């Protein structure tokens, strides 16, 4: 059994005594040392056994002393920012009493002082509050001092953060120059090579290594405290140390425990000017990790701010979508104090999505009268979600019935469904071919057929008259290839549409007992989240094929939706639920951010079986194809349905050893047609092969002009000339049996005809 000094044991008792319901009562001070601020550094623990280490989670000591985990946010039923202390970083402040800080990372070589200054100035002019720079060694540390001085001379006081890996001594140097230091627990001190040779099966084995961590970290903590520098303890899912992986596995729990261990060292020196981050390229892992850390902070009585980010999110709409899913989900619960949107683009382009996510989060806070009104209007329910695990609710898929002339089993997908809204003008003779293309259909001699990313069903607010043979023929052909046709029941009563799905409000469906109009073969029900509990429970007896969840405008979408799913869970209602999101054309630039946040925040909890994005307002500025692709991007970002290659692409920084944007474009062009395959494109390997934890294949810069290729976390081809590397990557994918050739137009027609 591990032995601790009397000092350490005494502080554990203090911690336990301070924990009088840290979830519902006032937030206690974060440290038992707060009354000792006058003590000299020498009076703080100087050996690791004197540190007040957080009680073990594996042994059960933490649960025994502090009680089980409870809430992960301030309020489950309204949006209130998680209460935190203030962390100072030069002229800016992190924490719940301050605006959300927007930050980015420079992509220049830090040693190129002038270029770095110019780029940082552009970022500041754009609106960023902080810029992070790469510091690989002493040369970059010296350059950081010149960059800081140069910015001051030009009138820019924007704080700088040094991104540190593997170099504790260099971190000490650069602390003189910048306002903040980011350390990665996975490789700052816990990544030394001999850790890889050990298996940590017992608590004693694991704890013994803390001596090395403490000794490596202590000088930096002391210097940051002395200079009032800020620190980010930034854990990455892909770069957990071998020690942590051996003991906790590649898990959110491992990420949290790694960060807590480093925080314990900071706290032992009465240093609290730090923030946490829990980044991952998988938004689901990222969300669970942050929630778990927030919950642990409540349990421990800690109040440190959180830096939010989805690492290696990629470029374009996909990168924005994944960032919105992860960051937006947390902000929707009041979690997060600073935001970075990591895109494979120049850093200036990160500002708009970063700023927009912060604005959306602020607008939803209960301190705003309109937001508070919607949250208060949501009917009462009990939130039973378990944030320590993930389980997706699986709605029932449809089955083909012998008496039906169409195959309804294709109207929904078990991996997540996309329903597209179709208007009458899309059904004219000249527009029908574009309709098929917009729905993602293959065609042969004008006939539509489903492809991997074809809309599963369509929604018609208005039904074309039976006299319109062109429109009716187009709809019949879609139904024959298992595309569902959903239309309001009142429209179908006027002019029946064969093999359709009749949509009713829940109120009407109850009144009519689900009776279908002529021609309809299935029932769909719209739920707005404001119905009485007893009415929502009646969905079970109605047994519709689909529930469209379109929340009323006067209630909170997030909370009203959670309420519906809680009732469904309690009643055993297994109907597939499709989130119906209405978008105004004015929001087109923000569509990925909007649906990523508002729908993604539910899908990341496993709540929902698909999405329908409908443009409202009559402007028709958003194409059918754009809305469909955005919907599939949402499902893929939420790890539901894969319809194209998934790219894990780092955002570039001073360490990058090739033109990341150009290379990513080439790799996307060569391999972007492989659904179910994940390719990581990494400018360097500073965070370890684990950065590609979610990837099947990795393309990684090693030295200028040379590339290593990975299969999983194992390097399988080394030092490939950059000009040959993309072709070598294609060969590698073929070697592992995951390649398929792109189909030409002629081949598609032949396949469809067959």
Secondary structure, 3 states (H helix, E strand, C coil): CCCCCHHHHHHHHHHHHCCCCCCCCCCCCCCCCHHHCCCCHHHCCCCHHHCCCCCCCCCCHHHHHHCCCCCCCCCCCCCCCCCCCCEEECCEEECCCCCCEEEEECCCCCCCHHHHHHHHHHHHHHCCCEEEEECCCHHHHHHHHHHHHHHHHCCCCCEEEEEECCCHHHHHHHCCCCCEEEECCCCCCCCCHHHHHCCCCCHHHHHHCHHHHHHHHHHHHHHHHHHCCEEEEEEEHHHCCHHHHHHHCCCHHHHHHHHHHHHHHHHHCCCCCEEEEEECCCHHHHHHHHHHHHHHHHHHCCCCCEEECCCCECCHHHHHHHHHHHHHHHHCCCCCCEECCCCCCCHHHHHHHHHHHHHHHHHHCCCCHHHHHHHHHCCCCCCCCCCCCCCCCCCECCCCCCCCCCCHHHCCCCCCEEEEEECHHHHCCCCHHHHHHHCCCEEECCEEECCCCCCCEEEECCCCCCCCHHHHHHHHHHHHCCCEEEEEHHHHHHCCCCCEEEEEEHHHHHHCCCCCCCCEEEEEEEECCCCCHHHHHCHHHHCCCEEEECCCCCCCHHHHHHHHHHHHHHHCCCEEEEEEEEEEHHHHHHHHHHHHHHCHHHHCCCCCCEEEEEEECCCCCCCHHHHHHHHHHHHHHCCCCCCCCEEEECCCCCCCCCCHHHHHHHHHHHHCCCCCCEEEEECCCCCCHHHHCCCCEEEEEEECCEEEEEECCEEEEEEEEHHHHHHHHHHHHHHCCCCCCCCCHHHHHHHHHC
